[in-house]
Amino acid sequence: MKAWGQHLILDIAGCNDNICKGTSIKMFVKELVAAIDMVAYGEPVVEHFAEHLPDAAGYSLVQLIETSAITGHFSDNNRDAYIDVFSCKPFDKDKAVKVVEKHFEPQSIHMLNLNRDAKLPIQEPFKNGIK
């Protein structure tokens, strides 16, 4: 049974200063799109938010791709980031991780790679839900 899509979820910690720079995040996502053989739909949206809350301040990223989207949230204060890549076209998760490592040099990476399809058997971390 073929899944509808692949969803890579990365929680990265202890990153370098690139997660605090909008231009670095744009360079990262452009390289990521190429590395995993996707096609960007327009330019990435990279905006700095929550400047009034120093613990929460950081950049958010949205890059539409022809097969779905890449999103990210980057924390200035603790140098952590949360990156999601979802696509109905399969991609090499290891190539994605290499681009993350190159740009952000995280001290640790927690990774979850899911096959997404409501008709597949339930996978961790999903649980039987509402219906």
N, C-alpha and C positions, 0 to 999 in steps of 0.2 A: 504494500500500500504506500503510495507516494504522498508525502506531506505537502501541505499548502505552502509552507515557507520555513525558513531557517531563522532562528533568533539567537544571536550571540549577545550575552549580557556580561559586561566586564565591570567589576569594582576594583579600582586601582588605588593604591595608597602610597604615600611618601614620594610624591612626584617632584620633578624639578620645576623651575620657575616658568616653564612654557605653559603650564595650565593657568597662569595668571595673565597671559598675553593673547589678545584676540587674534593678532596676525599669526602667531604660532599655531593656534587652534585651527585657523583657516588652512594653513599649509599642511597640517596633520590630516585634515579630512580630505583634502584634495589628493594627497598621496594614498590615503586609505582607499578611496574610491577606485583609483587606478590599480592598486595592488590586489584588490579582490575582484577585479574585472567587472566593475559596475559602470553605469552611465549616470553622471550627475544630471539632475533636472534643475537648471539654474544655479545660481551662486549659493553658497552656504549662508545661513543666517547665524551670526555669532553676536550675542548681545550680553552686556554686563548687567546683572541684576542685584537687588537687595543691598545696595551700597549703604543704606541707612542701618543695616544689621550686619556688623562686621563678621559675626560668626557664620552668616549665611551667604555673604557676598561671593559672587563668582560669575563666570561665563556660562551661558547656555548655548547649545549648538543644535541646529536642525539643518540637515542636508537631505533634501528629497533626492531619491534615485529612481530610475525608471521602474524598478521593481519593488519599491517601498521607501524606507527612510533610514538615516543614521542620525541618532540623537546623542547628546552628551550634556552633562552637568558637571562643572568644575568648581571646586572650592578653593578660594584664595587662602583662607585661614589655615586649613589643615592639610592642604596639598593633596587632597583626594579627588577622584573623578569617577563618574558613573557613565559608561558608554554602552549604547545599544545599537546593534546592527540587525535590521530585519529585512529579509528579502525573499521573494518567492522564487528567485533564481539561486541555486546553491552557490556557496562560496567557501574558500579555504580559511577556516578560523585561525589556523596557525599563521597565515600571512597577515591577517588582521592584528593578531597579538604582536607580531614582529614590528609592525608600524607603530603600535602603541608604545612598545618598549623603546623604539628609536627616538620618538618625539618626547616622551614624558619620563623615561627612566624610572618607572615605579619600583619601590622596594618590595611591593607584593601585588599580586594579581589574583583575584577570585573570579573564576570563569564558570559560566553556565551556558551550554549550547543546547537549544531545544529545537525539536521539530514541531512546528505549529500546524495543527489541524484539529478542528473540533470533533472530527470523526475518528481520530486515533485513540488508542487506549490512553487513559490518564497517565501522565508522566510526573515525576517529581520535578519541580516543587508544587505542581498543581494538586489540588485535592478535590474530591467530589464536592460540588458546589450547590448552588441554589436550585437547579433543576436537573 
